[in-house]
Amino acid sequence: MTELDEQREVYRTLDLALRIGEVLLSSGAGTADATATILGVTAAGNLRGCEVDITFTSIAISYQASPDTAPETHMRVVRYRSQDFSRLTEVDRLVRRYSRAEVTRDEASRELARLTSVGPPYPRWTAVVAWGVMAGGATLLLGGGWLITLVAVVTAIVIDLSNRWFNRQRLPAFYQQVAGAFVAMAVALVLYAVHAPVDPSLVVAAGIIMLLAGIALTGAVQDAITGYYVTAAARSLEAMLLTGGIIAGVSLGLAIGIKLGFHIGIEAQTIQLSNLPIMVGAGALMAVAFAYASYAPLRALLPVAVIGGAGSLVFTLMTRADFGSAWSTAAAAFTVGFGSYSLGRRSGVPPLVVVVSGTVPLLPGLTIYKGLYELTGLGNLIGIVSLATAVAISIAIASGVILGEYVAQPIRREARRLEDRLAGPRLIGPRRPIRRKTTRGRRGWSKTP
C-alpha cells in the first residue's frame, strides 16, 4: 500500500474519532469522557499514542506514526449544542460495537452520518407536552394542588413553544432564558391580580426549574474535578450566563409587579411525611418527563423513574431530619450518581442520561425565586443568602453525583492506562482500554477498515 493510501487510512480513523467526540461534547458529556472515548476510537483503529485537546468549542487530535516523522493534527469545531439523549445513546452503542470489531471503520462512519442526520425519535409535540408535565410535577413536589399544577403545565408549554420560535430566529440562549422566566413571572402576576386560590410563586419556581434543567452544570464540575480547567471554566461561564438570564427575567417581572402593587411572596412550605408518596412520585414524574423531552430511549424511562424517585425520597427524609438544603441535596445527588451507573448500563443507556434526568427534581427553583423576591420585593439583603444557598445546592448536585459515580465504578487496575488520562468515573463510553486485534500495517493502522 502506498504512502498516500496510508495517510488516507489515518485520516479516516481520525475523522471518525473527531465526529464522535463532537456528538458527545455537544450533548453535554464531560471533557474527560469525550477525551477517553476519542482515544478509545483511535486505539480501536490501531492509532496508538494520539493526543487529544478539547477547548469546549473545538476538538483537536494529533497523531505521530513514528518518532522520526512529523505528527498529523486534525481539528473539528463544535458548532451546536443539543439535548438529544437518543443520539447520545446510539453513538455510545456504536463506539462499543466498533471497539468489539462488530463493525468496520467505514461502516461506523456511515452509521454515524445517519445518526447525526435523522430527526428526533418522537414527535416534537410530545416533547413539548413532556416539558409541561415536568413543570406540573415540580408544583406537586413543592406542595401545589391540581389547579396550580394545571397552570404550570400550560405555562411550561408556552415557554417551550416561545423558546423554540426564538431559537428558529437565531436569538441567543441568554435572551431565551430571559423571555422564558418573564413568561412564568407574568402568569404569576395574572394569578395574583385575579385573586386565584393558588400560590403564584409555584408557577415561577416550576418555570425556573424547567429553564435550569437544560444547563449542564454537572459537566462543568466533572471537568473541574478531573483536571480539565479550561473547559470547566467555559462550561461554568455558560451556566452562569444562562442562569443570569433566568434571574433577569424574574427580576423584571418582580419589578413590574411592585410597580402595580403586586407582592407575590412565598407561602411557608412544610414537609409532611404523609405527603412522602406524592413527593416521591412527583420526583419520578419530573425525571421521566425531562428524559422524554430530551428524547431518551423508552427503555431508559423506568430506571430514570426509579432514580428520580429515590433522589426525591432521600432529599425529603434528609430535609425532614433538619440536615439543611445543601447537605440534603448532596445526599440525594449521591444516591442518583450511585444508582445511575448500574441501572443505566443494565438498560443499555449511558449513565449520563440517567444522571442528568435524575437530578432535575433537586434543582433549586423555589430557592432562587425566594432570594430574588427578598432582594427586589422586600429590599432585604437576606436575599443574597438565599441566592448563595441556591448556588450551594447547584454545586451539591454536581459534586454529589460525581462522588456517587466514583463509589459506584471504582477505577480498576487493569484499566489504569486509559483511566490515567480520565482521572475520574465514566458517564459515557467504554470503561476499559480498547485492544482490538487486527492486522497491523507498516504505520500502525489496521489494513481492514
N, C-alpha and C positions, 0 to 999 in steps of 0.2 A: 504494500500500500504506500502511496506517495506521501511526501511531507504535507502537501496540500490537503489530502484526504484525512490525514491525522489531525490537522488543525480544525477541519470541519467537524470531526467527531468530538473533539474537545469543546468546540463552541456549542454544539447541540446539547451536550450534557450541562454545561454552564448555563445555557439559556433556559433549560428546563428547571434547574435549581433556582434561578432568579425569578422565574414566573411563579413558582410555588411559593417562594418567600414573599413575593408581592401580595398574593392572596392571603397568606397568614397575617402579614403585618397590617394590611388594610382591614382585616376582620377583627382586629383588637388583640391578637396574640402578642405575648411578651417578646421582647427582642431576644432574650435568651432562647426561647422556644423556636423562634424563627431561625436564629443562627444555627442551633443544633440540627434542625430539620434540613436546612440547606446543606450543611456538612454531611448529613446522612445521605442526601440525594447524590452529592458528588462522590461520596465514598462508594455508594452502590454502582456508580458509573466508573469506578476504579480510577478516580482522580484524587490521589492522596495528597495531603499537605496543603489543601486550599485554605486561604484566609478570607474571612467574611467581615465586612464593615457595614454597619447599618446606622443611618443617621435620621431615622423616623420617616423622612420623605424620600430616601434613596437607599438602594442596596448595591454594594459593590463586592465582587468576588475576584480574587487574584489567585492564579494557578501557575506554578513553575514546574515544568516537567522534569528538569534535572538541574543540578547546581550550576552548570555551565551554559544554560540557556536563559534568555530573557523571559520574565514572567508575563503572562497574559492577564489583563484586568478588564472585567466587564461590569457595567453598571446598569441598573434599571431604576427608574423613578416611580415612586408610589403616588399615583395621581388621584386616587379616590379612597374614600372610607365608607364602609358599609357594614351593616349588622345583619349578615346573611349566614345563619348557622348551618343551613343545608349545604351551601357551597363549602364552608369550612370543614364540615364533616366529610363530604365526598373527597375533598383534596387530601385530608388526613388519611382516608382509606386508600386513596391512590398511592400515596407515599409508601404505605405499608405493603401494598401489592408490588410496587416497584422494588422495594428493598428485599422482598422474598423471591424476586425474579419471576413473578407470575405474569408480568407484562414487560415488554421490551421498552427501551427508552423512547423509540418513535411512537409506540402505542400509547405510552404515558403522556407524551407531548400532545397527541391528538385528543386524548381524553380530557386533558387539562384545558385545551382550547374549547372543547364542547362545554365543559362545566362553567367556564367563565363567560360564555356567550348566551346560555339559556336563561330564561326568566325565572322568577320565584316559583317554588313548587305548589304554592297555594294561591288562590285568587287574592288580589290586593285588597278587596273589600273585606275579606275575612280577617286580614291583618289589622285593618282599621278598627273593626269591631273588637278585636283582641286587645288593642290599646285601651278601648273603653272599658272592657271587662277588668283589665288590670287596675285602672283608676277606681272602679267600683269596689274591687277587692281592698284597695287601700283605705277607702272610707269605712268599710266593715272592720278592717284591722284597727282603725282608730276609734271605733265605737259608734259609728254612724248608723242611722236607721235606713229603711228601704227607700224613703223619699230622697234623702241626700245622696244615697248610692246611685239612684237613677239619674239625678242631676250630674253627678260626677262622670257617669258613663257617657252621657251626651256631650258634656264639656270636653272630655278627652278626645272624643271622636272629632269634634270641631277643631280642636288644637292640631290633631294629626293631619286632618284634611288641609287645614290652612298651611301647615308647615310643608306638606308635600307640594302645595301650589307655590309657596315661596322658593322651595328647592328647585322647581322647574324654571323659576325666574332667575336662578343663579344668585339668590340672596344669601350672603354668608350665614353660617350657622349661628353666629352670635346674635344677629338680629332675629333669626327664627326663634331663639330661646327667649328673647325679649318679648316678641309677639305672643308666643305661647303662654308665658307667665302672665302677661297682661290680660289675655282672654280669660284665664282662670280667675284672676282678680276681678275682672268686670262682671263675671257671673256671680261672684260672691257679693259684690256691691248691689246687684239687682235683687238678690235674695234678701239682703238686709233692708233694702228700700221697700220691698213689698211685705216685710214682716213675716217671711216664711218661717214655719215652725221647725227650723233646722239650724245647725251650726254652720254658717257660711265658710268658716275657716277650714273646714274639712275639704271643701272643694279646692281651695288654694293648695292645701297640703297634698292632695291627690295629684293635682296638676304639677306641682314641684317634683314629686316622686316620678311621675311619668317622664318629665324632661331630664331628670337626673339619671334615669335608667340607661340612657344612651352614652353616658360619659364613662370612658374606660379608665377609671382611677386605679383599678386593680393592676392593670398593665403598667401604670406609672410606678406603683410601689414595688411590683415584681422586678422591674428594670433597675430600680434603685438598690434593692436588696441583692440582686445578682451582679451588680457592678457595672451596669450599662447606664452611666450617669448622664450622658448626653441625651439619649432617648428618654430617660426618666424625666429630665428637665423639660424636654419638649412636650411630653405627654402631660406633665403637671401643669405647664403653662396653658395647654389646650383645655384641660379640665377646669382650671381657674377662670379662663375666659368664658367658657360655656356656662359655668355656674354664675359668673358675674352677669351674664345676660339674664338669667333667671332672677337674680336679685334686682336688677334694673327694672324688669317688667313688673315684679311685685311691688317694688318701691313706688313706681309711677302710679300704679293702681291705688296704693295706700294714700299717696299724696292727694290724688283726685278725691278719694273718699273723705279725707279730712276736710277738704275744701267744701264738700257737700254736707258735712256734719255727720258722716257715717264713720263710726269707730267699730270695726269688725274685730273684736277681741277673740280670745281663745278660751273656751269653756274648760274648766278643770277636768282632766282625764284621769280616772282612777281605774286601775287594772283589777278586775274581779276574777277569781278563779272559776266562777260559774260561767264566765264568758270564754274560758280557755278553748273549748272546741270550736267556737266561732272564729277566734283569732288564729288558731292553727289552720283551720280550713281556708280562712281568708289569705293567709300567707302562702298556702299551697296554690290557691287560685291565682294570686298575683304572679307567682313564679311561672306557672303553666301558661298564663296569658302572655307574659313577656316572651317566653320561649317560642310560642306560636307566632306572635307578632314579628319575631326575628327569624321566622321560617326554619325553626329547628325541626329535625325529622320527628315524625309522630312517635317513633319508638323511644324518643328521649323524654316525652312528656310525663310518663309515670315516674322515672327517677327524679325528674325536676320537681314534681309534686311532693314526693317524699322528702327531698332535701329542703324545699321551701317550707313545708310544714314543720320539719324538725328544727330548722333555724328559728322559726317563729315561736315554737314551744320553748326552746332554751332561752330565748330573749324574754319571753313573758315570765317564766319562772325566776330568772335571774333578777329581772326588774322588780318583781313582787318581793324578792328577798332583799331589796334595797342595796344592790350592788352598783347602782348608778347606770346611766345610759351608755357610757363609753365601754365599761367593762362587760355589761350585759351584751352589747353589740359584738364585742370582741369574742366572747364565748360562743355566741350564736354563729358568727362568721367562722370560727374554728370548727364548729360542727359541720358547717356547709363544706368547708375545704376538706375536712377529713373524710366525709362520706361521698364526696363527688368523684373521687378517683375510682373507687371500686364500682360504684353504680354506673358511672359514665362508661367505663371500659366494658362492663358486662352488657350494657345496652348498645354498644357499638358506636358511641359518640365520644368526641374528645371531652375530657373533664372540664375544659374551659366553658363548654356550652352549659353544663350543669352548674358550675360555679357562678357564672355571671347571672344566670336566671335565679339561682337560689338566694342571692344576696339582695335582690330587688325589694323584698319586704322589709329589709333592715335600713333602707335609705332614710335619711333624716329630714323628710319633707316638712313635718309639723314643727320641728325644732328651728329650721331656717325661717319659717314664717313667724314663729314666736319672736325670734331675735329682730327681724325686720319691723314687726309691729311695735315692739318695745322701743326701738330706736326712732322710727318715723311717727308712729301714732301717739306714743306716750312721751317721747323725748327723753327716755330713760337710758342712761349708759349701760344699764344691766343687760341691754340687748346685745352688747359686744360679747358678754359672757355666753349668751345663748348661741350666737354665731360661732364662737370658739368651740362650744360644745358640739355643734354640727360638724365642724372641721375634725374634731377628735373622733366623732362617730365614723366619719368617712375613712379616716386613717385606720381606725379599729377594724372596719370591714375588710379593707385590703390586706392589712398585716395579719389579721386573724385567719383569713382564707389561705394565705401563703404558708403560715405556720401549720395549719391543718394539712396542707399538701405535703409539707416536709415530713410530718409524722406518718402520713398515710403511705408515702412512697419514698422510704429512705434510700439514699444513694448506695448502690451496691458496688462491691469491689471490682467485679468483672466489668462494670460499666465506667470505670474511672476515666478512661481516655476521653470519651465523649463528654462525660459529666464534668470534667475539669474545666471545660470551656463553658459549660452551662452554669455550674455552681448554684444549683437550685432544683426544685421539683419541676416535673414536666406537666404542663396543662394541655399540650397537644404534641403530636408527633411520636415516633418510636422512642422508647426509653433506652434501649441498648444500642451500642455502636453497631453499624451495619458492616458485615463482612461477606460480601457477595462473591461466590465462587464462579468466576467466569474466566475465559481465556484472555490473557493479557497481551497486549501488543507491545511494540518496542518502546512506546512513550507512556505506557501505564494505563491505557484505556481499554475497554472491552471491544473485541473485534465484532461481537454480536450486539447490535444496537438494541 
